[in-house]
Amino acid sequence: MVTVNPFLGSDGYNPFIEVAQKNNKGLFLLLKTSNPSSFEIQDLKLQNGEILYMQMAQDINALAAATKGENNYSFIGTVVGATYPSDAKKIRELLPHSIFLVPGLGVQGGRAEDLAVFFDEKGLGAVISSSRGITYSYCFNKKDENWRNISKEQMSKSIADATITAKKQINEVRFNTNSLKC
Ligand SMILES: O=C(O)c1cc(=O)[nH]c(=O)n1[C@@H]1O[C@H](COP(=O)(O)O)[C@@H](O)[C@H]1O
C-alpha cells in the first residue's frame, strides 16, 4: 500500500491507481489530513461553492464506486485524520466504498471515543493508526524524567499495554451500535 497526494491532479494519481489495479494492490489518497493547518488548503471554497476536500471526495467516489469489490470496498482508499471526526462523518457518507486510513490518534489529539463515524455500520472501512502514542508510550506526557532509566522490559511492556489499550478502545466504538455517529 502507498499513500498518494491527489492534489497534483488526476495525472498525478491515475498512474498509481493503474499500477495498483494491475498488481492487485491498494493505495490511499490524501483527502482530509490530520495536521492542524490542513484547513488552509483542503477546506478552501471552490468557485462552484463546494469545499475542496468534499469535491475531491466526490471525484474519488466515482473511481471507488466503479472498482468496489469485497464488502463493497474499492482498492482506492483515502486518508482522513482522526483529528477531524465531524468532517469524517460527511466524507464517510460521500465515500461509502473507500477504506479510510486514519492517522492522528493519540499524540496529535485524535480521541478513540470519536472514531465511530469513520467506520461503516458493520464496523468496517477504517484502519486506525497510532504511531508515537504506542511506540513512545513510556515517555510521552511523562512529567518526571525517570522514564529515561527504564529497562528494555519495561519499555516493551509499556508498548504492549498501549497497543492492547488502543485496540480495546477502538473496538469499543467500532462495535458499539449506541456510539454517537455524530
Ligand atoms: O503519512 C500520512 O499519510 C499521514 C497523513 C496525515 O494526515 N497525518 C499523519 O500524521 N500522517 C502520518 O501518520 C503518522 C502519524 O504518527 P503519530 O502522530 O505518531 O501517530 C506520521 O507518520 C505522519 O506522517
The ligand as a Tripos MOL2 file, in Angstrom:
@<TRIPOS>MOLECULE
LIG
   24    25     1     0     0
SMALL
NO_CHARGES

@<TRIPOS>ATOM
      1 O1          1.5330    9.7410    6.3690 O.co2     1 LIG1
      2 C1          0.3770   10.0790    6.3330 C.2       1 LIG1
      3 O2         -0.3500    9.7200    5.3730 O.co2     1 LIG1
      4 C2         -0.2180   10.9420    7.3590 C.ar      1 LIG1
      5 C3         -1.3180   11.6790    6.9590 C.ar      1 LIG1
      6 C4         -1.9580   12.5420    7.8620 C.ar      1 LIG1
      7 O3         -2.9580   13.1890    7.5350 O.2       1 LIG1
      8 N1         -1.4580   12.6410    9.1220 N.ar      1 LIG1
      9 C5         -0.3580   11.9370    9.5360 C.ar      1 LIG1
     10 O4          0.0160   12.1140   10.7020 O.2       1 LIG1
     11 N2          0.2600   11.0770    8.6700 N.ar      1 LIG1
     12 C6          1.4100   10.2700    9.1310 C.3       1 LIG1
     13 O5          0.9200    9.3630   10.1190 O.3       1 LIG1
     14 C7          1.8690    9.2000   11.1770 C.3       1 LIG1
     15 C8          1.2320    9.6500   12.4670 C.3       1 LIG1
     16 O6          2.0930    9.4170   13.5600 O.3       1 LIG1
     17 P1          1.6410    9.6930   15.0750 P.3       1 LIG1
     18 O7          1.1710   11.0900   15.1530 O.co2     1 LIG1
     19 O8          2.9120    9.4600   15.8450 O.co2     1 LIG1
     20 O9          0.5740    8.6820   15.4100 O.co2     1 LIG1
     21 C9          3.0900   10.0150   10.7800 C.3       1 LIG1
     22 O10         3.9940    9.1580   10.1030 O.3       1 LIG1
     23 C10         2.5320   11.0490    9.8180 C.3       1 LIG1
     24 O11         3.4610   11.4810    8.8530 O.3       1 LIG1
@<TRIPOS>BOND
     1     1     2 2
     2     2     3 1
     3     2     4 1
     4     4     5 ar
     5     4    11 ar
     6     5     6 ar
     7     6     7 2
     8     6     8 ar
     9     8     9 ar
    10     9    10 2
    11     9    11 ar
    12    11    12 1
    13    12    13 1
    14    12    23 1
    15    13    14 1
    16    14    15 1
    17    14    21 1
    18    15    16 1
    19    16    17 1
    20    17    18 2
    21    17    19 1
    22    17    20 1
    23    21    22 1
    24    21    23 1
    25    23    24 1
@<TRIPOS>SUBSTRUCTURE
     1 LIG1         1 GROUP 0 **** ****
